[in-house]
Amino acid sequence: MTLRIAGLTLLLLASLNGAQLSIEFVAKWEARPVTLSESWHAARNNSSLSLSRIAYLVSEPVLIDSTGSEHILHDWYGLIDFEAGITSVDLVDLPPLEFTAIEFLIGLEPEINQSDPAKFAAKHPLNPIHNKLHWNWQDGYIFLALEGHWHTKYKKGGFSYHLGNEPHRMRVRMPAAVDLRTSDAHLILDFNLDHALANIAYAKTSSTHGRPGDPLALQLKEQAQDAFSVARIDSAQRQTAIPAVKGIATPFIGTPYPLKISKFFPLPPLPKDYPLSAERVELGRRLFHDAQLSKDTTISCASCHKSELAFADNRRRSTGVNQQLGRRNSMPLVNLAWKDAFFWDGRVHSLRNQALISIQNETEMGASLEKIEKKLSEHPAYPSLFNAAYGSRIISAERIGVAIEQFLLTQISDDSRFDRALKNEVALTEIEKRGLELFFTEYDPRRKLYGADCFHCHGGPLFSDLSNHNNGLTLTSDRGIAEITQRKSDVGKFSTPSLRNVEITAPYMHDGRFISLKEAVEHYRSGIRRGRALDPNLAKHSSPGIPLSDADVDALVAFLKTLTDNKFLD
């Protein structure tokens, strides 16, 4: 036993002291850096092009050493997403050798591509919520996504190129003199988009979804896999990993909360500093419904987020303290465990902070956190509830925010008629099936596909990609996330809400401008306004919107109503 442990220790130390290669990807167009949604580049036929999305999955890296031997990293996956700022990957525990070439795949092997995406941890490169590169209802991942806008002197539009499926897996190989014998290395690779997108008529071929036999997809595959080149190789000081010292874990306070998640849902990134507990969830429920958290004790969180309306409000703008109207429509508070940006403009990245901001907002609850702490400390019940939830009777703003956060994290809607149809427990009607088909099918007349393209922004089990989009609304003084980023390319972009329970969350959009569900769907057929920031998946359509018949609109509305979760609402 002693020898075995010693052997394992030696292996562990060898692994911890292995070499590391960091690979950074830089998007280029004719040797100039690409700035998403900002830089325009000369393209074919006197057109100009701007990219708004560059994302791809990297797998199976191979290093070829000076003897010609291949060192393959099996079961290794990386995500590159320029919009999210994820532009590099690390290869660790490499042998300290001299290498002459590198190879990797853009895409996944079939068994992984067709595997259950819900099994991957929250921040794993293959978690579909994290990478936003999964066709949930068609199975399989998007290997490469390139989206953007184009314009000529007389016309403008968008393009959306998504490559997936086995025939479009790309193998990239290039010479690279990487010496890991005495130091780590940093490899910078250029992704030359002018080569990847060469000889493509954007106006005529504005989209592909990588279906087998699509000549555009095959052309993009061939060009993209040859579009990478070595820009620079730098040496880096060898990093010696030190095993973490196991300290005394903070004792868990209370009763673990058994969060139940549908098998079709990915694993969420739950908070680690305060694990879910039944006591904190119950405390959060009481706080959420307590008007004492407002300045004049007239409204609670639940006043504008009604549980019977999927925690939404049926008013265009909610009324706060002193009868003040809020600026925007109250968003539904459902399936928030998967979100990492809150409010319509995504300006807050913590659910607990969102709760505290709303409590203090002058047009919402208008309260002082210090006064709320004092008020609750003097309450006959709350000190004991905080003691059960946190192990002491101390009442603080942080603990208030965490408790409300924990209550909201447990509000999961996953039992609609659509969900039960997935499990073959019920059957959808013919019109609902037609709506489902339209919802999850792209519009690509070149391939004789005439869907509604809804899944681009509202795909996956959450029926939201949790991103920000400009969906062609007539602009008002509300500039959306551009008020936060100060970028013109973000004007009119707002957080994409989930369509679960959408039947009962009217009115719709950030300002509640659409009263009925049919009116909201009609917008995409006849009301899209073109602008610089219009989402490429809408910009690729001619004015005034997606070509849908009256029957198509009715079918989409019928399908959307299957997303109502009556059990959740009860």
Secondary structure as GFF3:
##gff-version 3
##sequence-region A 1 570
A	DSSP	alpha_helix	2	16	.	.	.	ID=ss1
A	DSSP	beta_strand	19	29	.	.	.	ID=ss2
A	DSSP	beta_strand	32	33	.	.	.	ID=ss3
A	DSSP	beta_strand	41	42	.	.	.	ID=ss4
A	DSSP	beta_strand	48	65	.	.	.	ID=ss5
A	DSSP	beta_strand	70	72	.	.	.	ID=ss6
A	DSSP	beta_strand	77	81	.	.	.	ID=ss7
A	DSSP	beta_strand	88	94	.	.	.	ID=ss8
A	DSSP	beta_strand	98	106	.	.	.	ID=ss9
A	DSSP	alpha_helix	110	113	.	.	.	ID=ss10
A	DSSP	three_ten_helix	117	119	.	.	.	ID=ss11
A	DSSP	alpha_helix	128	131	.	.	.	ID=ss12
A	DSSP	beta_strand	142	151	.	.	.	ID=ss13
A	DSSP	beta_strand	156	164	.	.	.	ID=ss14
A	DSSP	three_ten_helix	166	168	.	.	.	ID=ss15
A	DSSP	beta_strand	170	179	.	.	.	ID=ss16
A	DSSP	beta_strand	184	192	.	.	.	ID=ss17
A	DSSP	alpha_helix	193	196	.	.	.	ID=ss18
A	DSSP	beta_strand	207	208	.	.	.	ID=ss19
A	DSSP	alpha_helix	215	225	.	.	.	ID=ss20
A	DSSP	beta_strand	228	236	.	.	.	ID=ss21
A	DSSP	alpha_helix	278	288	.	.	.	ID=ss22
A	DSSP	three_ten_helix	291	293	.	.	.	ID=ss23
A	DSSP	alpha_helix	301	304	.	.	.	ID=ss24
A	DSSP	three_ten_helix	307	309	.	.	.	ID=ss25
A	DSSP	three_ten_helix	321	323	.	.	.	ID=ss26
A	DSSP	three_ten_helix	336	338	.	.	.	ID=ss27
A	DSSP	alpha_helix	351	360	.	.	.	ID=ss28
A	DSSP	alpha_helix	369	377	.	.	.	ID=ss29
A	DSSP	alpha_helix	382	390	.	.	.	ID=ss30
A	DSSP	alpha_helix	397	409	.	.	.	ID=ss31
A	DSSP	alpha_helix	417	422	.	.	.	ID=ss32
A	DSSP	alpha_helix	430	439	.	.	.	ID=ss33
A	DSSP	beta_strand	443	444	.	.	.	ID=ss34
A	DSSP	three_ten_helix	445	447	.	.	.	ID=ss35
A	DSSP	beta_strand	449	450	.	.	.	ID=ss36
A	DSSP	alpha_helix	455	458	.	.	.	ID=ss37
A	DSSP	beta_strand	468	469	.	.	.	ID=ss38
A	DSSP	alpha_helix	482	485	.	.	.	ID=ss39
A	DSSP	three_ten_helix	488	490	.	.	.	ID=ss40
A	DSSP	beta_strand	494	495	.	.	.	ID=ss41
A	DSSP	three_ten_helix	502	504	.	.	.	ID=ss42
A	DSSP	alpha_helix	517	526	.	.	.	ID=ss43
A	DSSP	alpha_helix	536	539	.	.	.	ID=ss44
A	DSSP	alpha_helix	550	561	.	.	.	ID=ss45
A	DSSP	alpha_helix	566	569	.	.	.	ID=ss46
###
